[in-house]
Amino acid sequence: MKSEWDQLQEQLAQRFGGPMDIDAIIFVIGLQELGKPYRKYKKDEKLAIMHVAICTLLEPFGFYKYVGNDGDGWPHWELVEALPPLDAKQQNRLMVDAVLDYFKKEELI
């Protein structure tokens, strides 16, 4: 039996035409939350889009609080609680759990 994560990756691979790792999924969530269509983005813009996704994903865990959009329509958050020190495996698990929660909440899986 496949895990929820494997199922989500499979669904997204079918939708986007190729394999989706955690970074690609976070980027797509950032685009969704930003409400901007996909286009070629500069490296700093890609990082900002991923930051939007990370804040969105970690807000339900109490780490960030949404404070509003700026004049260009970019959402902003304030840090409520610093993330505890996590090793790479723990960070990955946290993000996978947050991504799964996001897609469940949005009823996309």
DRENTI-358031 format. One record per residue: x, y, z of N, C-alpha, C, CB in turn; chain; residue in one letter. Coordinates in Angstrom, 2 decimals. Glycine has a CB too. Layout:
<recs>
@n_east = X; n_north = Y; n_up = Z; ca_east = X; ca_north = Y; ca_up = Z; c_east = X; c_north = Y; c_up = Z; cb_east = X; cb_north = Y; cb_up = Z; unit = A; code = a
...
</recs>
This chain:
<recs>
@n_east = 0.84; n_north = -1.19; n_up = 0.00; ca_east = 0.00; ca_north = 0.00; ca_up = 0.00; c_east = 0.89; c_north = 1.25; c_up = 0.00; cb_east = -0.96; cb_north = 0.00; cb_up = 1.23; unit = A; code = m
@n_east = 0.55; n_north = 2.20; n_up = -0.84; ca_east = 1.35; ca_north = 3.41; ca_up = -0.94; c_east = 0.98; c_north = 4.38; c_up = 0.17; cb_east = 1.17; cb_north = 4.07; cb_up = -2.31; unit = A; code = k
@n_east = 1.98; n_north = 5.12; n_up = 0.60; ca_east = 1.74; ca_north = 6.14; ca_up = 1.62; c_east = 1.01; c_north = 7.33; c_up = 0.99; cb_east = 3.07; cb_north = 6.59; cb_up = 2.28; unit = A; code = s
@n_east = 0.44; n_north = 8.15; n_up = 1.85; ca_east = -0.23; ca_north = 9.37; ca_up = 1.36; c_east = 0.74; c_north = 10.23; c_up = 0.58; cb_east = -0.83; cb_north = 10.18; cb_up = 2.53; unit = A; code = e
@n_east = 1.98; n_north = 10.31; n_up = 1.04; ca_east = 2.99; ca_north = 11.12; ca_up = 0.38; c_east = 3.25; c_north = 10.59; c_up = -1.03; cb_east = 4.30; cb_north = 11.14; cb_up = 1.20; unit = A; code = w
@n_east = 3.41; n_north = 9.28; n_up = -1.16; ca_east = 3.64; ca_north = 8.69; ca_up = -2.48; c_east = 2.45; c_north = 8.94; c_up = -3.40; cb_east = 3.89; cb_north = 7.17; cb_up = -2.35; unit = A; code = d
@n_east = 1.25; n_north = 8.83; n_up = -2.86; ca_east = 0.04; ca_north = 9.08; ca_up = -3.65; c_east = -0.01; c_north = 10.53; c_up = -4.12; cb_east = -1.22; cb_north = 8.74; cb_up = -2.83; unit = A; code = q
@n_east = 0.31; n_north = 11.46; n_up = -3.22; ca_east = 0.31; ca_north = 12.87; ca_up = -3.59; c_east = 1.34; c_north = 13.14; c_up = -4.67; cb_east = 0.59; cb_north = 13.75; cb_up = -2.36; unit = A; code = l
@n_east = 2.54; n_north = 12.62; n_up = -4.50; ca_east = 3.58; ca_north = 12.83; ca_up = -5.50; c_east = 3.14; c_north = 12.27; c_up = -6.86; cb_east = 4.91; cb_north = 12.16; cb_up = -5.06; unit = A; code = q
@n_east = 2.47; n_north = 11.13; n_up = -6.85; ca_east = 1.99; ca_north = 10.53; ca_up = -8.09; c_east = 0.93; c_north = 11.41; c_up = -8.75; cb_east = 1.42; cb_north = 9.12; cb_up = -7.82; unit = A; code = e
@n_east = -0.02; n_north = 11.90; n_up = -7.95; ca_east = -1.06; ca_north = 12.78; ca_up = -8.48; c_east = -0.46; c_north = 14.04; c_up = -9.09; cb_east = -2.06; cb_north = 13.16; cb_up = -7.37; unit = A; code = q
@n_east = 0.49; n_north = 14.63; n_up = -8.38; ca_east = 1.11; ca_north = 15.86; ca_up = -8.88; c_east = 1.97; c_north = 15.60; c_up = -10.11; cb_east = 1.96; cb_north = 16.51; cb_up = -7.78; unit = A; code = l
@n_east = 2.65; n_north = 14.46; n_up = -10.15; ca_east = 3.45; ca_north = 14.10; ca_up = -11.33; c_east = 2.54; c_north = 13.97; c_up = -12.56; cb_east = 4.21; cb_north = 12.78; cb_up = -11.09; unit = A; code = a
@n_east = 1.37; n_north = 13.38; n_up = -12.37; ca_east = 0.43; ca_north = 13.24; ca_up = -13.49; c_east = -0.07; c_north = 14.61; c_up = -13.93; cb_east = -0.76; cb_north = 12.35; cb_up = -13.09; unit = A; code = q
@n_east = -0.35; n_north = 15.45; n_up = -12.96; ca_east = -0.90; ca_north = 16.78; ca_up = -13.29; c_east = 0.13; c_north = 17.68; c_up = -13.96; cb_east = -1.41; cb_north = 17.46; cb_up = -12.03; unit = A; code = r
@n_east = 1.39; n_north = 17.61; n_up = -13.46; ca_east = 2.42; ca_north = 18.52; ca_up = -13.97; c_east = 3.38; c_north = 17.88; c_up = -14.97; cb_east = 3.20; cb_north = 19.07; cb_up = -12.82; unit = A; code = f
@n_east = 3.18; n_north = 16.61; n_up = -15.28; ca_east = 3.95; ca_north = 15.97; ca_up = -16.33; c_east = 5.35; c_north = 15.52; c_up = -15.96; cb_east = 4.05; cb_north = 16.89; cb_up = -17.44; unit = A; code = g
@n_east = 5.60; n_north = 15.31; n_up = -14.69; ca_east = 6.91; ca_north = 14.81; ca_up = -14.29; c_east = 6.99; c_north = 14.66; c_up = -12.79; cb_east = 8.01; cb_north = 15.73; cb_up = -14.78; unit = A; code = g
@n_east = 8.06; n_north = 14.02; n_up = -12.34; ca_east = 8.21; ca_north = 13.80; ca_up = -10.89; c_east = 8.29; c_north = 15.11; c_up = -10.12; cb_east = 9.45; cb_north = 12.96; cb_up = -10.62; unit = A; code = p
@n_east = 7.74; n_north = 15.07; n_up = -8.91; ca_east = 7.70; ca_north = 16.27; ca_up = -8.06; c_east = 8.36; c_north = 15.94; c_up = -6.72; cb_east = 6.23; cb_north = 16.77; cb_up = -7.85; unit = A; code = m
@n_east = 9.50; n_north = 16.57; n_up = -6.45; ca_east = 10.12; ca_north = 16.40; ca_up = -5.13; c_east = 9.56; c_north = 17.47; c_up = -4.19; cb_east = 11.68; cb_north = 16.50; cb_up = -5.22; unit = A; code = d
@n_east = 9.99; n_north = 17.44; n_up = -2.96; ca_east = 9.45; ca_north = 18.36; ca_up = -1.95; c_east = 9.64; c_north = 19.82; c_up = -2.34; cb_east = 10.11; cb_north = 18.10; cb_up = -0.59; unit = A; code = i
@n_east = 10.80; n_north = 20.15; n_up = -2.92; ca_east = 11.05; ca_north = 21.54; ca_up = -3.32; c_east = 10.10; c_north = 21.99; c_up = -4.42; cb_east = 12.50; cb_north = 21.71; cb_up = -3.78; unit = A; code = d
@n_east = 9.86; n_north = 21.12; n_up = -5.40; ca_east = 8.95; ca_north = 21.46; ca_up = -6.49; c_east = 7.52; c_north = 21.64; c_up = -5.95; cb_east = 8.97; cb_north = 20.37; cb_up = -7.59; unit = A; code = a
@n_east = 7.13; n_north = 20.79; n_up = -5.03; ca_east = 5.79; ca_north = 20.89; ca_up = -4.45; c_east = 5.65; c_north = 22.18; c_up = -3.65; cb_east = 5.48; cb_north = 19.66; cb_up = -3.56; unit = A; code = i
@n_east = 6.67; n_north = 22.52; n_up = -2.88; ca_east = 6.65; ca_north = 23.77; ca_up = -2.12; c_east = 6.55; c_north = 24.96; c_up = -3.06; cb_east = 7.90; cb_north = 23.89; cb_up = -1.23; unit = A; code = i
@n_east = 7.28; n_north = 24.92; n_up = -4.16; ca_east = 7.22; ca_north = 26.01; ca_up = -5.15; c_east = 5.81; c_north = 26.16; c_up = -5.72; cb_east = 8.24; cb_north = 25.75; cb_up = -6.29; unit = A; code = f
@n_east = 5.18; n_north = 25.04; n_up = -6.06; ca_east = 3.82; ca_north = 25.06; ca_up = -6.61; c_east = 2.84; c_north = 25.63; c_up = -5.58; cb_east = 3.37; cb_north = 23.65; cb_up = -7.04; unit = A; code = v
@n_east = 3.00; n_north = 25.25; n_up = -4.32; ca_east = 2.14; ca_north = 25.80; ca_up = -3.26; c_east = 2.34; c_north = 27.31; c_up = -3.16; cb_east = 2.43; cb_north = 25.11; cb_up = -1.89; unit = A; code = i
@n_east = 3.58; n_north = 27.75; n_up = -3.24; ca_east = 3.86; ca_north = 29.19; ca_up = -3.20; c_east = 3.18; c_north = 29.93; c_up = -4.34; cb_east = 5.35; cb_north = 29.43; cb_up = -3.26; unit = A; code = g
@n_east = 3.25; n_north = 29.37; n_up = -5.54; ca_east = 2.57; ca_north = 29.99; ca_up = -6.68; c_east = 1.06; c_north = 30.06; c_up = -6.44; cb_east = 2.87; cb_north = 29.22; cb_up = -7.98; unit = A; code = l
@n_east = 0.51; n_north = 28.96; n_up = -5.93; ca_east = -0.92; ca_north = 28.90; ca_up = -5.64; c_east = -1.31; c_north = 29.98; c_up = -4.63; cb_east = -1.32; cb_north = 27.51; cb_up = -5.11; unit = A; code = q
@n_east = -0.56; n_north = 30.09; n_up = -3.56; ca_east = -0.87; ca_north = 31.05; ca_up = -2.51; c_east = -0.66; c_north = 32.49; c_up = -2.97; cb_east = -0.03; cb_north = 30.77; cb_up = -1.28; unit = A; code = e
@n_east = 0.30; n_north = 32.68; n_up = -3.82; ca_east = 0.59; ca_north = 34.01; ca_up = -4.34; c_east = -0.45; c_north = 34.43; c_up = -5.37; cb_east = 1.98; cb_north = 34.06; cb_up = -4.96; unit = A; code = l
@n_east = -1.05; n_north = 33.44; n_up = -6.02; ca_east = -2.07; ca_north = 33.74; ca_up = -7.03; c_east = -1.48; c_north = 34.23; c_up = -8.33; cb_east = -3.03; cb_north = 34.76; cb_up = -6.50; unit = A; code = g
@n_east = -0.24; n_north = 33.89; n_up = -8.58; ca_east = 0.42; ca_north = 34.31; ca_up = -9.81; c_east = 0.58; c_north = 33.09; c_up = -10.72; cb_east = 1.82; cb_north = 34.96; cb_up = -9.52; unit = A; code = k
@n_east = 0.45; n_north = 33.27; n_up = -12.02; ca_east = 0.64; ca_north = 32.14; ca_up = -12.93; c_east = 2.13; c_north = 31.78; c_up = -13.05; cb_east = 0.07; cb_north = 32.48; cb_up = -14.32; unit = A; code = p
@n_east = 2.36; n_north = 30.56; n_up = -13.50; ca_east = 3.75; ca_north = 30.16; ca_up = -13.69; c_east = 4.34; c_north = 30.92; c_up = -14.87; cb_east = 3.85; cb_north = 28.63; cb_up = -13.92; unit = A; code = y
@n_east = 5.55; n_north = 31.35; n_up = -14.69; ca_east = 6.36; ca_north = 31.96; ca_up = -15.74; c_east = 7.80; c_north = 31.74; c_up = -15.32; cb_east = 6.03; cb_north = 33.51; cb_up = -15.95; unit = A; code = r
@n_east = 8.71; n_north = 32.18; n_up = -16.10; ca_east = 10.13; ca_north = 32.09; ca_up = -15.71; c_east = 10.36; c_north = 33.10; c_up = -14.59; cb_east = 11.10; cb_north = 32.35; cb_up = -16.94; unit = A; code = k
@n_east = 10.90; n_north = 32.63; n_up = -13.48; ca_east = 11.20; ca_north = 33.50; ca_up = -12.35; c_east = 12.70; c_north = 33.52; c_up = -12.11; cb_east = 10.44; cb_north = 33.04; cb_up = -11.08; unit = A; code = y
@n_east = 13.19; n_north = 34.65; n_up = -11.64; ca_east = 14.59; ca_north = 34.76; ca_up = -11.25; c_east = 14.79; c_north = 33.98; c_up = -9.96; cb_east = 15.02; cb_north = 36.25; cb_up = -11.07; unit = A; code = k
@n_east = 16.04; n_north = 33.68; n_up = -9.65; ca_east = 16.35; ca_north = 32.87; ca_up = -8.48; c_east = 15.79; c_north = 33.49; c_up = -7.20; cb_east = 17.85; cb_north = 32.68; cb_up = -8.35; unit = A; code = k
@n_east = 15.97; n_north = 34.81; n_up = -7.02; ca_east = 15.47; ca_north = 35.45; ca_up = -5.80; c_east = 13.95; c_north = 35.43; c_up = -5.73; cb_east = 15.98; cb_north = 36.90; cb_up = -5.73; unit = A; code = d
@n_east = 13.28; n_north = 35.50; n_up = -6.89; ca_east = 11.83; ca_north = 35.41; ca_up = -6.91; c_east = 11.37; c_north = 34.00; c_up = -6.52; cb_east = 11.28; cb_north = 35.79; cb_up = -8.30; unit = A; code = e
@n_east = 12.09; n_north = 32.98; n_up = -7.01; ca_east = 11.75; ca_north = 31.60; ca_up = -6.66; c_east = 11.88; c_north = 31.38; c_up = -5.16; cb_east = 12.66; cb_north = 30.61; cb_up = -7.42; unit = A; code = k
@n_east = 12.94; n_north = 31.93; n_up = -4.57; ca_east = 13.12; ca_north = 31.81; ca_up = -3.12; c_east = 11.99; c_north = 32.51; c_up = -2.37; cb_east = 14.48; cb_north = 32.38; cb_up = -2.69; unit = A; code = l
@n_east = 11.58; n_north = 33.67; n_up = -2.84; ca_east = 10.48; ca_north = 34.39; ca_up = -2.20; c_east = 9.17; c_north = 33.61; c_up = -2.32; cb_east = 10.31; cb_north = 35.79; cb_up = -2.83; unit = A; code = a
@n_east = 8.95; n_north = 32.97; n_up = -3.47; ca_east = 7.74; ca_north = 32.16; ca_up = -3.67; c_east = 7.76; c_north = 30.96; c_up = -2.72; cb_east = 7.64; cb_north = 31.67; cb_up = -5.15; unit = A; code = i
@n_east = 8.92; n_north = 30.34; n_up = -2.57; ca_east = 9.03; ca_north = 29.21; ca_up = -1.65; c_east = 8.84; c_north = 29.67; c_up = -0.20; cb_east = 10.40; cb_north = 28.51; cb_up = -1.82; unit = A; code = m
@n_east = 9.29; n_north = 30.89; n_up = 0.11; ca_east = 9.09; ca_north = 31.44; ca_up = 1.46; c_east = 7.59; c_north = 31.61; c_up = 1.74; cb_east = 9.82; cb_north = 32.80; cb_up = 1.61; unit = A; code = h
@n_east = 6.85; n_north = 32.07; n_up = 0.74; ca_east = 5.39; ca_north = 32.20; ca_up = 0.87; c_east = 4.80; c_north = 30.84; c_up = 1.23; cb_east = 4.76; cb_north = 32.75; cb_up = -0.44; unit = A; code = v
@n_east = 5.23; n_north = 29.81; n_up = 0.51; ca_east = 4.71; ca_north = 28.46; ca_up = 0.76; c_east = 5.09; c_north = 27.97; c_up = 2.16; cb_east = 5.24; cb_north = 27.48; cb_up = -0.29; unit = A; code = a
@n_east = 6.32; n_north = 28.16; n_up = 2.55; ca_east = 6.78; ca_north = 27.67; ca_up = 3.85; c_east = 6.01; c_north = 28.35; c_up = 4.98; cb_east = 8.29; cb_north = 27.91; cb_up = 4.02; unit = A; code = i
@n_east = 5.82; n_north = 29.65; n_up = 4.88; ca_east = 5.05; ca_north = 30.35; ca_up = 5.91; c_east = 3.60; c_north = 29.86; c_up = 5.93; cb_east = 5.09; cb_north = 31.88; cb_up = 5.67; unit = A; code = c
@n_east = 3.03; n_north = 29.66; n_up = 4.74; ca_east = 1.66; ca_north = 29.14; ca_up = 4.65; c_east = 1.57; c_north = 27.76; c_up = 5.29; cb_east = 1.20; cb_north = 29.07; cb_up = 3.18; unit = A; code = t
@n_east = 2.55; n_north = 26.91; n_up = 5.00; ca_east = 2.54; ca_north = 25.54; ca_up = 5.50; c_east = 2.76; c_north = 25.46; c_up = 7.00; cb_east = 3.60; cb_north = 24.72; cb_up = 4.80; unit = A; code = l
@n_east = 3.58; n_north = 26.36; n_up = 7.54; ca_east = 3.90; ca_north = 26.29; ca_up = 8.96; c_east = 2.99; c_north = 27.15; c_up = 9.84; cb_east = 5.32; cb_north = 26.72; cb_up = 9.16; unit = A; code = l
@n_east = 2.16; n_north = 27.98; n_up = 9.23; ca_east = 1.22; ca_north = 28.79; ca_up = 10.02; c_east = 0.29; c_north = 27.94; c_up = 10.89; cb_east = 0.40; cb_north = 29.67; cb_up = 9.08; unit = A; code = e
@n_east = -0.30; n_north = 26.85; n_up = 10.36; ca_east = -1.18; ca_north = 26.04; ca_up = 11.21; c_east = -0.47; c_north = 25.40; c_up = 12.41; cb_east = -1.82; cb_north = 24.95; cb_up = 10.39; unit = A; code = p
@n_east = 0.84; n_north = 25.28; n_up = 12.34; ca_east = 1.61; ca_north = 24.71; ca_up = 13.45; c_east = 1.96; c_north = 25.77; c_up = 14.50; cb_east = 2.90; cb_north = 24.06; cb_up = 12.92; unit = A; code = f
@n_east = 1.58; n_north = 27.04; n_up = 14.22; ca_east = 1.80; ca_north = 28.11; ca_up = 15.18; c_east = 3.14; c_north = 28.83; c_up = 15.07; cb_east = 1.67; cb_north = 27.57; cb_up = 16.53; unit = A; code = g
@n_east = 3.88; n_north = 28.57; n_up = 14.00; ca_east = 5.19; ca_north = 29.21; ca_up = 13.86; c_east = 5.10; c_north = 30.59; c_up = 13.22; cb_east = 6.11; cb_north = 28.33; cb_up = 13.04; unit = A; code = f
@n_east = 4.11; n_north = 30.81; n_up = 12.37; ca_east = 3.94; ca_north = 32.09; ca_up = 11.68; c_east = 2.51; c_north = 32.57; c_up = 11.83; cb_east = 4.32; cb_north = 31.96; cb_up = 10.19; unit = A; code = y
@n_east = 2.35; n_north = 33.89; n_up = 11.70; ca_east = 1.02; ca_north = 34.51; ca_up = 11.71; c_east = 0.94; c_north = 35.42; c_up = 10.49; cb_east = 0.76; cb_north = 35.32; cb_up = 13.05; unit = A; code = k
@n_east = -0.09; n_north = 35.22; n_up = 9.70; ca_east = -0.31; ca_north = 36.04; ca_up = 8.51; c_east = -0.65; c_north = 37.46; c_up = 8.95; cb_east = -1.45; cb_north = 35.45; cb_up = 7.62; unit = A; code = y
@n_east = 0.02; n_north = 38.47; n_up = 8.34; ca_east = -0.23; ca_north = 39.85; ca_up = 8.72; c_east = -0.82; c_north = 40.68; c_up = 7.58; cb_east = 1.05; cb_north = 40.49; cb_up = 9.19; unit = A; code = v
@n_east = -0.86; n_north = 40.13; n_up = 6.37; ca_east = -1.48; ca_north = 40.86; ca_up = 5.26; c_east = -0.59; c_north = 40.88; c_up = 4.03; cb_east = -1.80; cb_north = 42.26; cb_up = 5.68; unit = A; code = g
@n_east = -1.13; n_north = 41.51; n_up = 2.99; ca_east = -0.41; ca_north = 41.64; ca_up = 1.72; c_east = 0.18; c_north = 43.03; c_up = 1.59; cb_east = -1.33; cb_north = 41.33; cb_up = 0.53; unit = A; code = n
@n_east = 1.29; n_north = 43.10; n_up = 0.88; ca_east = 1.87; ca_north = 44.42; ca_up = 0.62; c_east = 1.22; c_north = 45.02; c_up = -0.63; cb_east = 3.42; cb_north = 44.31; cb_up = 0.44; unit = A; code = d
@n_east = 1.68; n_north = 46.16; n_up = -1.06; ca_east = 1.11; ca_north = 46.86; ca_up = -2.20; c_east = 1.21; c_north = 46.10; c_up = -3.51; cb_east = 1.76; cb_north = 48.17; cb_up = -2.36; unit = A; code = g
@n_east = 2.16; n_north = 45.18; n_up = -3.60; ca_east = 2.33; ca_north = 44.37; ca_up = -4.81; c_east = 1.57; c_north = 43.05; c_up = -4.74; cb_east = 3.79; cb_north = 44.10; cb_up = -5.05; unit = A; code = d
@n_east = 0.81; n_north = 42.86; n_up = -3.66; ca_east = 0.03; ca_north = 41.64; ca_up = -3.51; c_east = 0.76; c_north = 40.47; c_up = -2.90; cb_east = -0.48; cb_north = 41.25; cb_up = -4.82; unit = A; code = g
@n_east = 1.96; n_north = 40.70; n_up = -2.40; ca_east = 2.73; ca_north = 39.61; ca_up = -1.78; c_east = 2.32; c_north = 39.48; c_up = -0.32; cb_east = 4.25; cb_north = 39.87; cb_up = -1.90; unit = A; code = w
@n_east = 1.98; n_north = 38.26; n_up = 0.11; ca_east = 1.60; ca_north = 38.04; ca_up = 1.51; c_east = 2.81; c_north = 38.10; c_up = 2.43; cb_east = 0.88; cb_north = 36.70; cb_up = 1.66; unit = A; code = p
@n_east = 2.56; n_north = 38.52; n_up = 3.66; ca_east = 3.63; ca_north = 38.60; ca_up = 4.67; c_east = 3.17; c_north = 37.97; c_up = 5.98; cb_east = 4.06; cb_north = 40.07; cb_up = 4.90; unit = A; code = h
@n_east = 4.11; n_north = 37.40; n_up = 6.68; ca_east = 3.88; ca_north = 36.77; ca_up = 7.96; c_east = 4.87; c_north = 37.30; c_up = 8.97; cb_east = 3.97; cb_north = 35.23; cb_up = 7.86; unit = A; code = w
@n_east = 4.52; n_north = 37.15; n_up = 10.23; ca_east = 5.50; ca_north = 37.43; ca_up = 11.28; c_east = 5.79; c_north = 36.12; c_up = 11.99; cb_east = 4.99; cb_north = 38.54; cb_up = 12.30; unit = A; code = e
@n_east = 7.01; n_north = 35.99; n_up = 12.42; ca_east = 7.42; ca_north = 34.79; ca_up = 13.15; c_east = 6.82; c_north = 34.86; c_up = 14.54; cb_east = 8.97; cb_north = 34.66; cb_up = 13.20; unit = A; code = l
@n_east = 6.08; n_north = 33.84; n_up = 14.93; ca_east = 5.44; ca_north = 33.78; ca_up = 16.24; c_east = 6.31; c_north = 32.99; c_up = 17.20; cb_east = 4.03; cb_north = 33.16; cb_up = 16.15; unit = A; code = v
@n_east = 6.81; n_north = 31.88; n_up = 16.71; ca_east = 7.63; ca_north = 31.00; ca_up = 17.53; c_east = 8.73; c_north = 30.41; c_up = 16.65; cb_east = 6.77; cb_north = 29.87; cb_up = 18.19; unit = A; code = e
@n_east = 9.96; n_north = 30.49; n_up = 17.12; ca_east = 11.07; ca_north = 29.94; ca_up = 16.36; c_east = 10.94; c_north = 28.43; c_up = 16.26; cb_east = 12.42; cb_north = 30.33; cb_up = 17.00; unit = A; code = a
@n_east = 11.30; n_north = 27.92; n_up = 15.11; ca_east = 11.29; ca_north = 26.47; ca_up = 14.94; c_east = 12.34; c_north = 25.86; c_up = 15.86; cb_east = 11.57; cb_north = 26.09; cb_up = 13.47; unit = A; code = l
@n_east = 12.03; n_north = 24.71; n_up = 16.43; ca_east = 13.03; ca_north = 24.04; ca_up = 17.26; c_east = 14.16; c_north = 23.54; c_up = 16.38; cb_east = 12.39; cb_north = 22.87; cb_up = 18.06; unit = A; code = p
@n_east = 15.33; n_north = 23.31; n_up = 16.98; ca_east = 16.42; ca_north = 22.76; ca_up = 16.18; c_east = 16.03; c_north = 21.36; c_up = 15.66; cb_east = 17.74; cb_north = 22.69; cb_up = 17.02; unit = A; code = p
@n_east = 16.10; n_north = 21.19; n_up = 14.35; ca_east = 15.74; ca_north = 19.93; ca_up = 13.72; c_east = 16.86; c_north = 19.49; c_up = 12.80; cb_east = 14.40; cb_north = 20.05; cb_up = 12.96; unit = A; code = l
@n_east = 17.11; n_north = 18.19; n_up = 12.76; ca_east = 18.07; ca_north = 17.70; ca_up = 11.78; c_east = 17.36; c_north = 17.61; c_up = 10.43; cb_east = 18.68; cb_north = 16.31; cb_up = 12.21; unit = A; code = d
@n_east = 18.09; n_north = 17.29; n_up = 9.38; ca_east = 17.54; ca_north = 17.28; ca_up = 8.03; c_east = 16.34; c_north = 16.33; c_up = 7.90; cb_east = 18.61; cb_north = 16.89; cb_up = 7.03; unit = A; code = a
@n_east = 16.44; n_north = 15.16; n_up = 8.51; ca_east = 15.35; ca_north = 14.19; ca_up = 8.43; c_east = 14.09; c_north = 14.72; c_up = 9.12; cb_east = 15.78; cb_north = 12.85; cb_up = 9.06; unit = A; code = k
@n_east = 14.26; n_north = 15.36; n_up = 10.27; ca_east = 13.12; ca_north = 15.92; ca_up = 11.01; c_east = 12.51; c_north = 17.10; c_up = 10.23; cb_east = 13.57; cb_north = 16.38; cb_up = 12.42; unit = A; code = q
@n_east = 13.36; n_north = 17.94; n_up = 9.62; ca_east = 12.86; ca_north = 19.05; ca_up = 8.81; c_east = 12.03; c_north = 18.53; c_up = 7.65; cb_east = 14.01; cb_north = 19.91; cb_up = 8.30; unit = A; code = q
@n_east = 12.54; n_north = 17.50; n_up = 6.99; ca_east = 11.83; ca_north = 16.92; ca_up = 5.86; c_east = 10.48; c_north = 16.35; c_up = 6.31; cb_east = 12.68; cb_north = 15.82; cb_up = 5.19; unit = A; code = n
@n_east = 10.47; n_north = 15.65; n_up = 7.44; ca_east = 9.22; ca_north = 15.07; ca_up = 7.96; c_east = 8.20; c_north = 16.16; c_up = 8.27; cb_east = 9.50; cb_north = 14.22; cb_up = 9.22; unit = A; code = r
@n_east = 8.66; n_north = 17.25; n_up = 8.89; ca_east = 7.77; ca_north = 18.36; ca_up = 9.21; c_east = 7.15; c_north = 18.94; c_up = 7.94; cb_east = 8.53; cb_north = 19.46; cb_up = 9.98; unit = A; code = l
@n_east = 7.97; n_north = 19.15; n_up = 6.92; ca_east = 7.46; ca_north = 19.73; ca_up = 5.68; c_east = 6.53; c_north = 18.77; c_up = 4.95; cb_east = 8.63; cb_north = 20.13; cb_up = 4.77; unit = A; code = m
@n_east = 6.86; n_north = 17.48; n_up = 4.93; ca_east = 5.98; ca_north = 16.50; ca_up = 4.30; c_east = 4.62; c_north = 16.49; c_up = 5.01; cb_east = 6.61; cb_north = 15.08; cb_up = 4.33; unit = A; code = v
@n_east = 4.64; n_north = 16.47; n_up = 6.34; ca_east = 3.38; ca_north = 16.51; ca_up = 7.10; c_east = 2.59; c_north = 17.78; c_up = 6.80; cb_east = 3.66; cb_north = 16.41; cb_up = 8.61; unit = A; code = d
@n_east = 3.29; n_north = 18.91; n_up = 6.73; ca_east = 2.63; ca_north = 20.19; ca_up = 6.46; c_east = 2.04; c_north = 20.21; c_up = 5.05; cb_east = 3.62; cb_north = 21.36; cb_up = 6.64; unit = A; code = a
@n_east = 2.76; n_north = 19.67; n_up = 4.08; ca_east = 2.26; ca_north = 19.61; ca_up = 2.70; c_east = 1.02; c_north = 18.71; c_up = 2.63; cb_east = 3.35; cb_north = 19.09; cb_up = 1.74; unit = A; code = v
@n_east = 1.07; n_north = 17.56; n_up = 3.27; ca_east = -0.09; ca_north = 16.67; ca_up = 3.27; c_east = -1.30; c_north = 17.35; c_up = 3.92; cb_east = 0.24; cb_north = 15.36; cb_up = 4.02; unit = A; code = l
@n_east = -1.07; n_north = 18.04; n_up = 5.05; ca_east = -2.16; ca_north = 18.77; ca_up = 5.71; c_east = -2.74; c_north = 19.84; c_up = 4.78; cb_east = -1.67; cb_north = 19.43; cb_up = 7.01; unit = A; code = d
@n_east = -1.86; n_north = 20.55; n_up = 4.06; ca_east = -2.29; ca_north = 21.60; ca_up = 3.13; c_east = -3.21; c_north = 21.02; c_up = 2.06; cb_east = -1.07; cb_north = 22.28; cb_up = 2.49; unit = A; code = y
@n_east = -2.78; n_north = 19.94; n_up = 1.44; ca_east = -3.58; ca_north = 19.37; ca_up = 0.36; c_east = -4.87; c_north = 18.75; c_up = 0.88; cb_east = -2.77; cb_north = 18.33; cb_up = -0.39; unit = A; code = f
@n_east = -4.86; n_north = 18.23; n_up = 2.08; ca_east = -6.10; ca_north = 17.71; ca_up = 2.68; c_east = -7.07; c_north = 18.87; c_up = 2.95; cb_east = -5.79; cb_north = 16.93; cb_up = 4.00; unit = A; code = k
@n_east = -6.54; n_north = 19.95; n_up = 3.52; ca_east = -7.37; ca_north = 21.12; ca_up = 3.83; c_east = -7.97; c_north = 21.70; c_up = 2.57; cb_east = -6.55; cb_north = 22.19; cb_up = 4.57; unit = A; code = k
@n_east = -7.19; n_north = 21.74; n_up = 1.51; ca_east = -7.67; ca_north = 22.28; ca_up = 0.24; c_east = -8.48; c_north = 21.25; c_up = -0.53; cb_east = -6.51; cb_north = 22.76; cb_up = -0.60; unit = A; code = e
@n_east = -8.64; n_north = 20.06; n_up = 0.07; ca_east = -9.38; ca_north = 18.95; ca_up = -0.52; c_east = -8.86; c_north = 18.58; c_up = -1.90; cb_east = -10.84; cb_north = 19.30; cb_up = -0.61; unit = A; code = e
@n_east = -7.54; n_north = 18.60; n_up = -2.01; ca_east = -6.90; ca_north = 18.23; ca_up = -3.28; c_east = -6.42; c_north = 16.80; c_up = -3.26; cb_east = -5.74; cb_north = 19.17; cb_up = -3.58; unit = A; code = l
@n_east = -6.43; n_north = 16.17; n_up = -2.07; ca_east = -6.14; ca_north = 14.73; ca_up = -1.99; c_east = -7.20; c_north = 14.07; c_up = -1.13; cb_east = -4.71; cb_north = 14.46; cb_up = -1.42; unit = A; code = i
</recs>
